[in-house]
Amino acid sequence: QVQLVESGGGLVQPGGSLRLSCAASGNIFSINAMGWFRQAPGKEREFVARITPSGAPIEYADSVKGRFAISVENAKRTVVLQMNSLKSEDTAVYYCAAGFWDSILSDVKYWGQGTQVTVSS
């Protein structure tokens, strides 16, 4: 079992930055990929970014590429999503996810509880 706890969400102005963290615990060796998804009200949950515990490879959704950066810290037990140049359309609940690189886009094994990110003036 793997437990994922997100933190760092909040309210930020357009163009601002926010740093989300996902702390993993349990049998972290049972997975080989982690990532972030987001879901805005009335919309489907969508992929944001994914990473392996070693830090590579990394993949981003086109909508966030160049603005967001995913990384691993704290002996691979924490996954960070650094969000820069935030836009109003980035407003959503952000969920940390864990699974396997080849399947995490469609079959997430473990989900975090979600953290709200609101981009507004």
matplotlib code that plots the C-alpha trace (Angstrom):
import matplotlib.pyplot as plt

x = [0.0, 1.1, -0.3, -0.1, -0.7, -0.7, 0.0, 0.7, -2.5, -4.0, -5.0, -2.5, -2.8, -2.4, 1.2, 2.2, 3.8, 2.8, 4.6, 2.7, 4.2, 3.2, 4.5, 4.6, 4.7, 4.2, 5.6, 7.0, 9.1, 5.9, 5.5, 7.9, 6.1, 4.3, 2.5, -0.1, -3.6, -6.1, -9.8, -11.7, -15.4, -17.6, -14.6, -12.9, -9.8, -6.7, -3.1, -0.6, 2.8, 4.6, 8.0, 10.0, 11.6, 15.0, 13.9, 13.8, 12.0, 9.6, 6.5, 4.2, 0.8, 1.0, -1.0, 1.6, 4.8, 7.3, 5.4, 5.3, 8.2, 7.9, 10.7, 11.5, 13.0, 13.6, 15.1, 12.4, 9.6, 8.3, 7.1, 7.0, 5.1, 6.5, 3.9, 4.9, 3.2, -0.2, -3.3, -6.9, -7.5, -5.0, -7.6, -8.5, -8.1, -4.7, -4.2, -1.0, -0.9, 1.3, 1.6, 3.7, 5.3, 3.7, 0.1, -0.2, -1.8, -4.8, -4.6, -3.5, -2.9, -2.9, -4.4, -3.9, -6.7, -6.3, -5.4, -7.2, -5.4, -7.2, -5.7, -7.6, -7.1]
y = [0.0, 3.5, 6.6, 10.0, 13.4, 16.6, 20.1, 23.6, 24.5, 27.9, 31.2, 32.9, 35.8, 35.2, 35.1, 34.0, 30.7, 28.0, 24.8, 21.6, 18.7, 15.1, 13.1, 9.3, 6.7, 2.9, 0.5, 3.1, 0.4, -1.2, 1.7, 3.2, 6.4, 9.3, 12.2, 14.9, 15.2, 18.0, 18.4, 21.7, 21.9, 20.4, 19.0, 15.6, 14.9, 15.5, 14.5, 17.2, 15.6, 12.3, 11.3, 8.2, 8.0, 8.4, 11.8, 10.8, 10.4, 13.2, 14.1, 17.1, 17.9, 20.4, 22.9, 23.2, 22.5, 25.3, 26.6, 23.7, 21.5, 18.1, 16.8, 14.3, 15.2, 13.8, 10.5, 10.0, 10.1, 13.5, 14.6, 18.4, 20.3, 23.8, 25.9, 29.2, 31.7, 30.5, 31.2, 31.2, 28.0, 26.3, 26.5, 23.0, 20.4, 18.9, 15.2, 13.3, 9.9, 6.8, 3.8, 2.5, 4.5, 2.5, 2.6, 5.6, 7.8, 5.4, 3.2, 5.1, 2.7, 5.2, 8.7, 11.5, 13.4, 16.5, 20.1, 23.1, 25.6, 28.8, 31.4, 34.6, 38.4]
z = [0.0, -0.8, 0.8, -0.9, 0.8, -1.1, 0.3, -1.0, -2.7, -2.3, -4.0, -6.3, -8.8, -12.5, -13.5, -10.0, -8.8, -6.5, -5.3, -4.6, -2.7, -2.5, 0.4, -0.2, 2.4, 2.7, 0.1, -2.3, -4.0, -5.3, -7.9, -10.4, -11.4, -9.8, -11.3, -11.0, -12.4, -12.0, -12.2, -12.6, -11.7, -14.3, -16.2, -16.6, -14.6, -16.8, -16.8, -15.8, -15.4, -14.6, -13.4, -12.3, -8.9, -10.5, -11.9, -15.5, -17.9, -17.3, -19.3, -19.2, -20.7, -23.5, -21.6, -18.8, -20.6, -20.1, -17.1, -14.7, -13.4, -11.7, -9.6, -6.8, -3.4, 0.0, -1.0, -3.7, -1.1, -2.2, -5.6, -6.2, -8.8, -9.3, -11.1, -12.7, -14.9, -13.6, -15.6, -14.5, -16.5, -14.1, -11.4, -10.3, -7.6, -8.1, -7.3, -6.7, -8.3, -8.1, -10.4, -13.2, -16.0, -18.8, -17.3, -15.0, -17.7, -17.8, -14.6, -11.5, -8.6, -5.8, -5.4, -3.0, -1.5, -3.7, -3.0, -4.3, -6.6, -7.4, -9.8, -9.6, -9.1]

ax = plt.figure().add_subplot(projection="3d")
ax.plot(x, y, z, "-o")
ax.set_aspect("equal")
plt.show()
